[in-house]
């Protein structure tokens, strides 16, 4: 991957999140939403590599909204709307965030213990620190 492609992907990810104001309604359930709080770029792209292997992003998100049936999705309702397999809303949000992009590694804060150990991470949402860092490189 070239650095220009990685920068294009970073801008597209930030644009997608801003387009929904950080709250994504998921089709898997009528009252389930995913709040994307913060997104960081880390790894070789954040360090300024001209030819990174992939784009690594960390995403802080949580499911908000209410559920049916005491926290479980009604399977009949989902089948009526054409969903054969019930997927997590967070999985849908992660796929939506990087749809059409190749070589993007998505990591969720809380699921990966590596987050606090990273020495170089750049915030791209809610504010875009990546562009300022890229101008310095």
N, C-alpha and C positions, 0 to 999 in steps of 0.2 A: 504494500500500500504506500502511496506517496503522501507526503505531509499535506499537500493541497487537498487530497481526498479526505483525509482525517479532519481537516479544518472545515471542509464542506459538511461532513457528517455532524460535527459538533454544532455548527450553526443550525442545521436542520433539526437536530434534537431539541435545542433551545427554542427554536421557532414553534415546534409542535407543542411543547409544554406551555409556552406563552399563549398559543391559540386557544387552549382550553382553561387558561388561568390556573394551571396546576391541578385541576380536578377533572378526572376522566370518568365519564359514565361508561360502564361496561355492559355489553349486551347479554352477559350470562345471567343477569338478574336485574329486575326493574328498579330496585332501591339500593343497589350497591354501587359505590363510587370508590375510586382510588385517588388519594391525595398524594401528589408528588411534591415533597417538601423541598428537597435539594438534590442536585446532581453535580458530581465532580468528574473530571477527567484525571486519570493517573497513568503511570507507566511511561513508556517510551515517548508517547505523544506529549505528555506534560513536561517531560525532560527536554524536549526540543529535537528529537531525532528526525532526520530528514526522510528516512525510509523505515517507519515503524512496521512491525509485523501485524499489529491490530490496534484498534482503538479500545481502550479499557475505560469503562465508566462505572462509577458507583452511584447508586440511586437510593435515596431515602424516601420510602413511601409507606402508606398504611391504608387499609380499607376503612372507609367511613360510610355512613348511611345505616339503614336498618335492614334486617333480614326477615324472611318469612319462616314460619315453623321453628321458632326458637333457635335460629342460627343456621338452619339448613335450607338449601335451595329446593324448591318443590320440583321434583323430577318430571311430573306430568306437565307442568307449565313450561319447562324448558323444552320438552319434546314437542309440544304444540307449536313452539316458535322455531322449530327446526334444529335445535341443538341436541345432537345425539349423545355427546359426552359433556358432562359438566366440568368446566375448567375453573381454576382459581382466577379471580379478577386480577390479582397481581401478575399472573402469567400473561393474561391478555394485555395488560398495560405495558409490560416489558416488551412484548412482541410489537405492539403498536408504536412504541417509542423508536424502535430501530428497524421498522419495516422497510424492506428494499435496500438495506445496507449490508454490505459484506464485511466480514472480519471485525465485528463489534462484539466485545465481551461485556456482558451485563452482570454486575454484581450488586446484591442488595445489602444495604447496611443492616447489620444485625444478624444476617445469615453467614456473612464472612467475617471472621475475626481479624482479618488482615487490615481492615480499614484504619484502625488506630495506630498501626505500625508503619503506615505509608509516610515516606519523607517528602514526597512531591505529589500533591493533589491540588487541582485548580477548580474552583467553583464555576459552573456554567449556568446554574439556575439556583436561585432567583435572579442573581446578577451575573453578568458575563465577565468574569475575570480573565478568561482564556485569551480573548483578543488583546488585552493589554499586555499579557505575558508574551504573546506571540510577536508583538511589535518589538519587544526587547531582545528577542533571539536573533 
